[in-house]
Amino acid sequence: MENVMEYALNIYIISTTLIKLLAGVLFLIGYLKTRRFSALLISFAWFLAIPVATFGAIDIRVENAMISLAYASTLLAVLRLIQEEQIIFLPKSITIGVPLVLGVTGVGTSLIKSIPDEGYLISGVFEFIAGLIVIESLSTYYNRNAKGLGISLALCGIMSIFYPMFYQKPPHMLITSITAWSVTVSQFWFYSKIIYSERFFKWPQSIETSKTLKIEGTHIIPPSEFEDVKDKIGLYPTLAFLRNFKPFPGWISYLLSTVERPKALYPTDLYKITEISTKYFKEAQQKGTKGIAIIEGLEFLKLYNDFEAVAKMLSNVRDYVTLNNGILIVVAEKSAWDEKEWATLRRILGEE
């Protein structure tokens, strides 16, 4: 039994080492292609994590120091990615200070103590926090990949906190090793999906879209023009309520549907369109960016609501767009409305 445990542990160490090497190289290539500093930091984090969690195969002092440096690089990468996406401005005291303290703590305790564990404990807490930050901040732009990465980072943080308890304890090694391997693979997968995504590669063009976009204010357009507008907007994080068209990658999109599914809105829930739009434009204003919203499928909404309710919803959204200096594009087919209704829609959107 002991030989089996040792053999399984060796397989775990070798396989995770190869995964970390591959990840480091792959994300380094991603940096060279995109010149996004966050990708370089993520690459460093994977290289630094190679001697981590070996269950005694490497001196615990080395593990403790390297886990601190690896997680400091991870936290720095997450904060840098948030800044690159212009989600929120973060002062240097946070983006540099916190990771620096984390790294110094791990290296310092490894030099002072013979069996240090502070690096794993403190790093685990910050890795867990980094996972929550990824879910909260980046899910809008990278969807389920950001959520998956955030969950895997959070799980990795929890495991790091408890790692000292399982260090060189054979009864727990096999289960812990399998769990650690699974989390490592999932992290590698979601990191690669984000770094090699279209949005990540086309930065900073996606951020600069609002500065070059030749659309201002509120507009009503026919469905035939939707694809042209979609191409002009591109990867910019646009809020879209759609029925018949597919969103661009990176858009914050909701499907207007009577079928329950993730990110779907029932046609009678017009108030949710107003609430979501209000939150979106307020956040855009706080970030110093221009919000862009698209509402398509008005004819579908009209089937389940009276015209006055649809018009009121549009009027409310328009008010928030105007207040926050945003852009609103409504897609509607003129032939689906009577003359009075069409005139009202045009008046609401300032097309008269």
Disulfide bonds with the S-S distance in Angstrom:
none
